[in-house]
Amino acid sequence: MLNRKYLLTILSIAFTTLSLAQESKPAEAFQIIDVSQKELRIMNALKSADSVSRSKIFADSLYQPYEAFWSGYIGSADSYVGWVNDNVIPSLNQYNHRNTQIDGKKLLTQFDEVKERMTSLTGYRPRGRWYIVYGPAWANLGGLSGGTMFIDLAHENNSSNENIMMMFPHELTHQIYSNVNTHNDTTAMGSIIGEGFAVYMNQLYWKDKYSLARNLGYSDSELAEVEQNKELVMDFFNTNKFGTGRATIDKFRNRSFHLRENMPGAIGYYIGYRIIESYVSKHGADSWKDVFTRAPKEIYADSGY
């Protein structure tokens, strides 16, 4: 049984609008749903409550309204509630500290600015739904099935607005590409071109602000290692570029798969970037726009890579 103090706290939270879009509203072209601040407010309010009472509120107020997201990222309501009780509540001070490092209001403004600039740059509006959450930090930001994107503020890489925004053009490129490009290439080439193009667009958007290594998610030494082992990279690429098995495709995308010690994972990001770079070099400065509408295999074939 909740005491009156906790009941009043939850009622107050329930009547506070904390997101830019609500789950019950019709889907819009682009939505950002900020769950993070609601999470921290409820978790801080109930940190001293008994686990049974707070678990029900976590499930009803934090999981159920956003089940479409949490079920894809963390699993069932029981999994979410167990994670909050076992991992978040004991470390709540760390989550609160992280929240002081990020200017949430400014972040939402920055999202809108990048979205509009990407629309102007590409000629296409990104479509999809973004969630801002405090989650299990399995990824700093990324996508789930169905085009749902997320930013997990608990991830160590998301320690500042700049770190979060740095990869936003990359992810918006995916949202545009998936809605514009009608060629469903299920081979490794489709993934390679998609990720390489996102890296290319991140580089194009920020110009010289960030290095190629950073846009790839590599360290400088990792990129140097790739450049020094191009023959190994090309052998792997040529052997597997049209593979259709999930295991093969994941070797190009997965950051935990390494062709050699000291080389980075996600080698497909590098290969894809070089393919796009080669295509643009051959067809003109604005030819990167072709990637939005042409088949990945065509881009590769006409790149000369």
C-alpha positions, 0 to 999 in steps of 0.5 A: 500500500502506497503512503499518501506522500508517494501517492501525491508524488505520482499523481503530480508526475502523472499530470506533467507532460514530459515528452514532445509526443505521446504514444496515443497520438497519431504517428507524425513524420518525425517525433522525439519522445523524451522519457528520460526525465520522467524516469528520473523523477519517478525513480528519485521519488520512489527510491525509498519505497518498498520494492513491491509498490515501486515496481508496480509504478515502474511498470505502469508509469514507465514501461507500459506507456512506452512498451513499443520501445522498451520491449524491443530494447530491454524486453518484458515489463518484468525485465525492465522493472528488475533492471531498474530495481537491481541496477538503477536504484543502487546507482541513482546518484550516478544517473542524477550526475549524468543528468547534470552533464546534459542540457536536455532543453538545449538537446531538443533544440539541437535535434531540431536544428540538425533535422532542419539542416539535414532536410535542406542538405538532402532535400528529404525530411527524416521520418521516424520516432526517437526515444530519449531514455536512461536505459541499460547502456547497451548502445549510445544511440541506434535503431530498433526494428520498425525504424524506432531510434533511441538515445540511451543517456546512460551510455558512457559516450553520452556524457555531453550534448556534443557527444550525443549530437555528433552522430545525429546526422549519421542516424538521420541519414538512415531514417531518410534512406530507409524511407526513400530508397526502394531497393531492398538489398538483403546482401552484405552490400546493402548494409555496407552501402547503408552504413558507409553512406551514413558515415559519409553524410556525417562527415559532409555535415560536420565538414572538418569539425571531426576526423574521419576516424571519429565519424567511423567510431574508430580511434586514430590508431585503429583507422591507421591499422585498417589503412595498413592492412587494406589487402586483408580488408579487401580480401574479406570484402571480396569474399563476403560482399554479396553474402546473405547470411546474418552471421556474414552481414553482422561481421561487417557491422559488429564492433566486436568482430575484428579481422585482426588484433588492433583492427576495429570492428564494424569494418563495413563502415570503413569499406562503405565510406570508401565506396561512396567516396570513390563514387563521388570522386568519379561522378561529381561533388553532388553525386552522393545524392544518387545513393538515396535512390539507386540500388546499393549494387549499382552504387558499388558497380559504378564506384570503381572501388 
